[in-house]
Amino acid sequence: ERGSGRIVNVSSVIGEMGNIGQANYAASKSGLFGLTKTLAREAALLLARSGKLTDPNGIGLTINTVTPGFIATEMLEHIPDKVLEKILSHIPLGRLGKPEEIARVVHFLAADASSYITGQVWGVNGGMDM
């Protein structure tokens, strides 16, 4: 009804790159890319037709996705050192990400400062996807 809001999906770098033994996980995460782009286009079209898209205050619905890489969380605590070394060798910045680094990007995309950004996939992964 307001014609404004923010949707921030959370995917994974595995959705972009794939990973052995994780076909189901990679498929579900990569599906968010198409969903994000399609919904962003549909939302913009609906708001344009309603006349709310032209509001000078930047009212609009934006939809984006954040794709974290390997983040230092409980999920990675039990990974053997050799496996962790291999993971780190594929991260150009050479370290795991921090949860707060993901949170900052999500916060930005949820704020009014991002009102002209929609349908985008934001990699927050130390450069793994470049």
N, C-alpha and C positions, 0 to 999 in steps of 0.2 A: 504494500500500500504506500509506503514512504518512497519507494523507488530507489532506495539506496541500501548499501550493505557491502560486506566483504566476505568472500568465501576463500579460505586458504586450505587446500588439500595438502596432505603430507604423503609423499611417495618415497622413493629410495633410489639411490644411484644404481642399484641392481636392476631397477626397471628400465634404465637406459642401457646398461652394459651387459646384463645377463650374468649368470653365475652357475657353474656346474652344480647340479643337484637341487637347483632352486627354480625350476621352470614354473611351478604354480605361483610362487612368491613374485618372480619377475613379471609374469603375465598380469597379476593383479595390480602391481605397482605401475607397470607401463600403461595399463588401461586408464589410469588417472590422467595421463597426458591428453588423450583424445577426449575424455570426458570434460576436462578443464577447458580445452579450446572450443569444443562444441557448445558447452553451456555459456561460455563467455560471449560467443557470437550470438547465441539465442537471446541472452539477457539484454545485450546491447540493442538488438533488433526490437525486442518487446518494449524496451524503454523509449526507443526512438519513435515507435508507433504511438506510444501513449503521450508523447510530448515532454516527458520528464527528463530525457537525455540532454536536452538543450539548456537545462538550468545553469545559470552562470556560477552557482555555488559548487559545481562539480558533483551534483547528486548523480548517483549511478551505482549499479551493482558490478563489482569487479570480482573475477574468479581467477585465481592463480594456484600454482602448485610449487611446493618446496621439495627438493630431492636431496635429503641428507646423505652424506657418505657414511663412512665408518665413524661412529661417535662413541666416546668413552662413557659407556653406560654398563649396567649390569649384564646386558646382552652379550658383551664382549669379555666379561671377566674370566670366563672359563676356556677361552681360546688358548691353545698351546702357544708357547713363545715362538716356535718356528713358523706357525701359521700367521701370527701377528706380524712377524718380521716380513713375511711375504706380502701381507696386506699393505704394510707401510711402504714397501718398495714400489707400490703402484700409486702412491699418493705424492704428487709433486711437492707439496708442502712438508712431507715427511713426518706427519703426526696425525693422531686421531683428532677429530673435532670435539668440541665441547658442547654439551647440551645448550648452554646459554648462547652459543653462536647461532644455533638453529632458531632459538626463541627470538633473538633479535630480528632475524629476517621475517619470521612469522609476524612479529609485532609491527614491523614496518608495513608489511603487506595488508595488515588489518587496520592500519591507521589512515586518516585522511590524506597524509602525505603521498600515498600511493594511488590517488584517485584517477590517474591517467595510465595506470598499468593494469592490463587485463589479458587473460588468455596466455600467460607466460609460465614457463617452467624455470624455476630458479635453482640451479645447482649449488649446494652448500656442502662441498665435498673435498676441499683441499686441492681441487684441480683434476680429480680423477676422470672426469668426463670430457676433458679437452683433448 
